[in-house]
Amino acid sequence: MSDADLRFRPAPDGTALVDATTGLAWELAPEATPLRWHEALASTQASGWRLPTVSELVVLLTSLPSDHPFPGEPRPGDLFWSASESPFAPATRVRAVEIGADLRAAVLLLDKDALARRWRVRDRS
């Protein structure tokens, strides 16, 4: 049994993978089409999911085993929205996480009108 098999299990409803390390359920694949932050937030809340905090995204992305079960994710250049705003930045900006060429995660401060992908999460139910 691989590390990924021990860490990630399908959620009972089949729409997510539950991370045993964090207890969070991540959707099987992030949204392919980049969205503005307000669009990502609204569509996430309407579906019973939420945007992850920047910490949740960084933990997931920096600790994925090489045999993780998220097909094709993450890829260099991917940019994902978080729900984390910064107390030191204007309200028009929010934190996002970008995957570098070396598959390291970098936290950026983006304008909410920029485009990034949405990777929904929910607390395990």
ZALOFI-797149 format. One record per residue (C-alpha): residue number from 0; chain; x, y, z. Coordinates in steps of 0.5 Angstrom, whole numbers, always signed. Layout:
! residues N
+-----+----+-------+-------+-------+
:   i : ch :     X :     Y :     Z :
+-----+----+-------+-------+-------+
: NUM :  A :     X :     Y :     Z :
...
+-----+----+-------+-------+-------+
! end
This chain:
! residues 125
+-----+----+-------+-------+-------+
:   i : ch :     X :     Y :     Z :
+-----+----+-------+-------+-------+
:   0 :  A :    +0 :    +0 :    +0 :
:   1 :  A :    +3 :    +7 :    -2 :
:   2 :  A :    +3 :   +13 :    +2 :
:   3 :  A :    -2 :   +16 :    -2 :
:   4 :  A :    -7 :   +10 :    -1 :
:   5 :  A :    -6 :   +11 :    +7 :
:   6 :  A :    -7 :   +19 :    +7 :
:   7 :  A :   -12 :   +19 :    +2 :
:   8 :  A :   -19 :   +16 :    +2 :
:   9 :  A :   -25 :   +17 :    -3 :
:  10 :  A :   -31 :   +21 :    +1 :
:  11 :  A :   -37 :   +17 :    +2 :
:  12 :  A :   -41 :   +21 :    -3 :
:  13 :  A :   -35 :   +20 :    -9 :
:  14 :  A :   -34 :   +27 :   -10 :
:  15 :  A :   -28 :   +28 :    -6 :
:  16 :  A :   -22 :   +25 :    -3 :
:  17 :  A :   -21 :   +26 :    +5 :
:  18 :  A :   -14 :   +27 :    +7 :
:  19 :  A :   -13 :   +23 :   +13 :
:  20 :  A :    -7 :   +28 :   +15 :
:  21 :  A :   -11 :   +34 :   +16 :
:  22 :  A :   -18 :   +31 :   +16 :
:  23 :  A :   -21 :   +36 :   +10 :
:  24 :  A :   -24 :   +33 :    +4 :
:  25 :  A :   -22 :   +36 :    -3 :
:  26 :  A :   -25 :   +36 :    -9 :
:  27 :  A :   -23 :   +31 :   -14 :
:  28 :  A :   -20 :   +36 :   -19 :
:  29 :  A :   -20 :   +43 :   -18 :
:  30 :  A :   -24 :   +48 :   -23 :
:  31 :  A :   -20 :   +48 :   -30 :
:  32 :  A :   -22 :   +55 :   -32 :
:  33 :  A :   -19 :   +60 :   -28 :
:  34 :  A :   -24 :   +65 :   -25 :
:  35 :  A :   -24 :   +72 :   -21 :
:  36 :  A :   -24 :   +71 :   -14 :
:  37 :  A :   -31 :   +73 :   -13 :
:  38 :  A :   -34 :   +68 :   -18 :
:  39 :  A :   -30 :   +63 :   -14 :
:  40 :  A :   -32 :   +64 :    -8 :
:  41 :  A :   -40 :   +65 :   -10 :
:  42 :  A :   -40 :   +58 :   -14 :
:  43 :  A :   -36 :   +55 :    -8 :
:  44 :  A :   -41 :   +57 :    -2 :
:  45 :  A :   -47 :   +56 :    -7 :
:  46 :  A :   -45 :   +48 :    -7 :
:  47 :  A :   -44 :   +47 :    +0 :
:  48 :  A :   -36 :   +47 :    -1 :
:  49 :  A :   -31 :   +53 :    +1 :
:  50 :  A :   -25 :   +56 :    -1 :
:  51 :  A :   -19 :   +53 :    +3 :
:  52 :  A :   -15 :   +58 :    +7 :
:  53 :  A :    -8 :   +59 :    +5 :
:  54 :  A :    -5 :   +55 :   +10 :
:  55 :  A :    -9 :   +49 :    +8 :
:  56 :  A :    -7 :   +50 :    +1 :
:  57 :  A :    +0 :   +50 :    +2 :
:  58 :  A :    +0 :   +44 :    +7 :
:  59 :  A :    -4 :   +40 :    +1 :
:  60 :  A :    +1 :   +42 :    -4 :
:  61 :  A :    +7 :   +42 :    -1 :
:  62 :  A :    +6 :   +35 :    +2 :
:  63 :  A :    +3 :   +31 :    -4 :
:  64 :  A :    +7 :   +24 :    -5 :
:  65 :  A :    +9 :   +23 :   -12 :
:  66 :  A :    +4 :   +18 :   -13 :
:  67 :  A :    -2 :   +22 :   -10 :
:  68 :  A :    -9 :   +21 :   -13 :
:  69 :  A :   -11 :   +28 :   -16 :
:  70 :  A :   -10 :   +26 :   -23 :
:  71 :  A :    -5 :   +31 :   -27 :
:  72 :  A :    -5 :   +36 :   -21 :
:  73 :  A :    -2 :   +40 :   -19 :
:  74 :  A :    +2 :   +43 :   -25 :
:  75 :  A :    +8 :   +48 :   -25 :
:  76 :  A :    +4 :   +55 :   -26 :
:  77 :  A :    -2 :   +53 :   -23 :
:  78 :  A :    -5 :   +59 :   -19 :
:  79 :  A :   -10 :   +57 :   -14 :
:  80 :  A :   -15 :   +62 :   -10 :
:  81 :  A :   -15 :   +62 :    -2 :
:  82 :  A :   -20 :   +65 :    +2 :
:  83 :  A :   -15 :   +68 :    +6 :
:  84 :  A :   -15 :   +76 :    +6 :
:  85 :  A :    -9 :   +80 :    +9 :
:  86 :  A :    -9 :   +85 :   +14 :
:  87 :  A :    -4 :   +89 :   +11 :
:  88 :  A :    -7 :   +89 :    +4 :
:  89 :  A :   -12 :   +93 :    +1 :
:  90 :  A :   -19 :   +89 :    +1 :
:  91 :  A :   -19 :   +88 :    -6 :
:  92 :  A :   -13 :   +83 :    -5 :
:  93 :  A :   -13 :   +76 :    -3 :
:  94 :  A :    -8 :   +71 :    -2 :
:  95 :  A :    -7 :   +65 :    -7 :
:  96 :  A :    -2 :   +60 :    -8 :
:  97 :  A :    +2 :   +59 :   -15 :
:  98 :  A :    +6 :   +52 :   -16 :
:  99 :  A :   +13 :   +54 :   -19 :
: 100 :  A :   +17 :   +50 :   -24 :
: 101 :  A :   +20 :   +46 :   -18 :
: 102 :  A :   +13 :   +44 :   -16 :
: 103 :  A :   +14 :   +49 :    -9 :
: 104 :  A :    +8 :   +53 :    -7 :
: 105 :  A :    +9 :   +60 :    -7 :
: 106 :  A :    +4 :   +65 :    -3 :
: 107 :  A :    +2 :   +71 :    -7 :
: 108 :  A :    -2 :   +77 :    -6 :
: 109 :  A :    -7 :   +78 :   -12 :
: 110 :  A :   -12 :   +83 :   -14 :
: 111 :  A :   -19 :   +80 :   -13 :
: 112 :  A :   -20 :   +81 :   -21 :
: 113 :  A :   -15 :   +77 :   -23 :
: 114 :  A :   -16 :   +70 :   -25 :
: 115 :  A :   -14 :   +63 :   -22 :
: 116 :  A :   -17 :   +56 :   -21 :
: 117 :  A :   -21 :   +54 :   -15 :
: 118 :  A :   -20 :   +48 :   -11 :
: 119 :  A :   -26 :   +47 :    -7 :
: 120 :  A :   -25 :   +44 :    +0 :
: 121 :  A :   -30 :   +42 :    +6 :
: 122 :  A :   -29 :   +39 :   +13 :
: 123 :  A :   -30 :   +32 :   +13 :
: 124 :  A :   -37 :   +30 :   +15 :
+-----+----+-------+-------+-------+
! end
